[in-house]
Amino acid sequence: MPHNIHPTAIVEDGAVLGADVVVGPFCVVGSDVKLGDGVQLISHAVVTGRTTLGARSTVFPFASIGHRPQDLKYAGEPSTLEIGENTTIREHVTINPGTAGGGMITKIGDNCLIMIGVHIGHDCIVGNHVVMSNNVTFAGHCRIDDYVVMSGYSGATQFVHIGAHAFVGGLTKVEKHLIPYGAAVGNPAELSGLNLVGLKRRGFDREAIHNLRTAYRMIFASEGTLRERVDDAAAIFPKDELVQDVVAFIVNAKDSPLTLPRNGHGDA
């Protein structure tokens, strides 16, 4: 099917457009950009750099996608930005490509909702089905796993890893890794328990949630060392996927700091 490109839009030579792409008024598409089938740029949006935007994704007015990273060390290296399918990018969003100091790529998965004013910095890796509410900010090198929900005006500092299905409350500043299925609030963030509402909404069964709550209380108890408590939880729930996700996350974090409850342990 032919493209629908508004006469006021600029699509530079070299840009690759899939079928049924819509480029609205006053949009700019750079020469190294690839737009998948059914992509829509509503109006006044700029997509530039070595950027790939997946099929059926939508970019709203005044978004700036793919411009050079906000990193003084960036020297023009040919880094990239990849955005998955069915992702919605609302007004005034800014997303930067990677750098040589990271993985040379910023990557966002499928079915994400990126609301007004969000900033995703260089070398971030964002999973699928992630919701970023208004004015969420990610500094460089963050990793955000699948189904994370970031509430309005929250954010994460450089190199932070937020595990799958975690929930971050409004105005929360995440400075340390946040476990999968965890819920964090505050500035700086504190672990307030598990994201029980999200787990129930996504169809996790009662037994799995019960086991996760038991393991959570064990891991963040006051007796013994954290590694001892993690090993105990792993041994007690060897076949429980949710518990093992949390165990693996903490083990893989090694000496990196974790977001903890205020008193070092907590109630799920």
N, C-alpha and C positions, 0 to 999 in steps of 0.2 A: 504494500500500500504506500502511496506517496506521503512524504513528510508534510507537516503543517507548520511552516516557518513564517512567522509574522514579518512583514516587510521592514520593520524597524529593528529586527534582531540581526546580530552579527554571528555568523557561523564561519570560522576561519577555515581556509583550505587545509586539508589533512584530517579534520575531524571525521569520525566514523559514527554514523547515525543508523540505528536499527530501524525496523519497520514501525510505522505509526507513531513516530516521535513527534511531539509537539514542542515547539520553541516559541514562547510567547513574546509579547512586546518588550523591546529594549533589553532582551537577554543577550549575553555574550558567551559563546562556546569556543574554547581554545583549540588550537590546531592539533594537539595531542590527546584530545578528549575522545572517549568512546561512550556513546549513549546506547543502552540496550533497547530492545523492542518495547514500545509503549511508554517510554519515559516522557514525562511532562515537565517542562520548565514554565511556570505560570506567567511570570513577567519579572523584569528587572533583576534577574538572577544571573550570576556569573559562575561558570564552571570552566576551570582552566587547569594548566599543568598536565601531568601524565595521570589523568583521572579516568577511572572507569566507573560508570553508574549503571547498576543492574536493571534488568527489565522491570517495567511497571513502577519504577520509583518516581517520586514527585518532589520537585523543588519549588518552594514558594518564594515570593518576592524578597529581594534584598539579601538573599543568602550569598555567601562568598565561599566557594568550594574549590580547593586545590591551589590556592595561592601559596607563595613561599612560606616556609615555617617561621614561627616567631622564635628563632634560635640564632644567636649571634655567631655560632660556629658553622652554620649552614653556608656552604661555599658554592652553591649552584649544582650540586650533584643530582643526577637524574633519578631522584626518588619518586615514589608513586603513591597514589591514593586509590583504594578500591572500596566501593560501596555496593552492597548486595542488592538483591531484588526486593521489590515491594516495600521499600523503605521510604518513609515520609520525612522530608526535611523542611521545617517551617521557617518563618520569616527571621532574618537577621542571624541565621546560623553561620558559624565559621568552622571549617574543617581543613586542617593542614596536612600535607603529605609527610612522608618520613624523612629521615636524615641519615648520613653516614654514621653518626654516633648511635643510632638505633638499629632498626632492621631494614632501613631504606624504604619502609612501607608503613602507611597508616591504613588499617583495614577495619571496615564496618560490615557486619553480617546482614542477613536477610530479615525482613519484617520488623525493622526497628522504627520507633517513633521518636523523632528528634524535634523537640518543641522549640518555641521561640527563644532566640538569644543563646542557644547552646554553643559552647566552644569545645571542640575536640582537637587537642594538640597533636604535635608530630609524634609519630611512632606508636600511637595508641592502637590497641587491638580490641575491638568491641565485638561481642558475639551476636547471636541471633535473638530476636524478640526482646531487645533491650528497650526500655522506656526511659527517656531523658526528659524530664519536665522543664518548664521555663527556666532559662538562665543557669542551667547546670554547666559546670566547667570541669574539663579534664586536662591537667597538665601533661607534659610529654611523657611517653613511655608507660602509660597506664594500660592495664589489662582488665577488661570488664567482660565477665563471662555471660552465658546465655540467661535470659529471663531476669536480669537485674532490673530493678526499678529505682530510679534516682528521682527524689522529690525536688520541688522547686528550690532554686538557689543553693543546692548542695553541690559538692565537688570533691575531687580527689587530687592530692599532690603527686608529684612525679614518682614514677615507678610503683605506684600502689596497684595491688591486684585485688579485685572484688569478685568473690566466688559466685557461682551460678545461683539464681533464685534468691539472691540477697535483696534486702530492702534498705534504702538509705533515706532517712527522714529529711524534711525541709530544713534548710539552713545548716546542714551538717557538713563538717569538714573532715574528710577521711584522710588521715595521714599514715595509717598503717593498714596492712592487709586485712581484709574482712572475709571471714569464713563463708563458704556456701551456706545458703539457707538462713544466714544470720540477719538480724535487724540492728541498725546502728542509728544513733541520734546524738546530737551535741556538737560542740565546737571547743576542743577537738572531739572526734567521734568516740562514743563508748558503745560497747555491745549491750543491747537492751534485751536480748533473748533471740528467739527464732522468728522467722517470717511465717508465722502460722497461718495468717490470712492468705498469703500468697500460695502456700503449700496446699491449702484446702481448695482454693479456686482452681488450681491447676490439676486437681484430681488425684493427688497422692492419697493412698489409702490410710485408714486410721492406724493400722498396726505399724506402718512405716513411720508415721509421724510420732507415735508413742515411743518407738525405739529411738528415734532421733532425739526426742526430748530427754529420754533417760541418759543417752550418751552425752548430750550437751551438759547436763548437770554433773556427770562424772568428770568430763574433761575440764570443766571450769570450777571444780571443787577446790577446797583449800589444802587438802592433804596431798603430800608427795610432790614430785616435780610434774611439770606439764607433760614431758615426754612419757613419764610413767603412766599418767592418767590416759594419755592418748593410746598407748600400747594396751592398756586394760580395755578400753572401749573397742579397739580393733579386735581383741581376742574374744570379747563377749558377743559381738555382732559381726562375725566373719563374713556373713552372706548378705548383710543389709547394705544396699547400694548407697543410701543417703548417708549413713554413718561412715562408710568407707570413703565417701567423697570428702567429708570433713577431715577424716584422719589423713588422707593423702594430701590434702591442701596444707595442713599444718606441718606434716613431715617435709613436704617439698619446699615450704617456706624457710626451712632450716633456721638460720639465725636472724632472719628478717623479723621485725617487730609485728605483732598482731594487734588488732583492735580487741580490747578486752573489756569485760564488765568493770564498772567503777571500783568494786571491791575485790577484783581479781577473779571472782566467780559470779555465777548468776543463775537466775531462775528462767527456764524456758517458757 
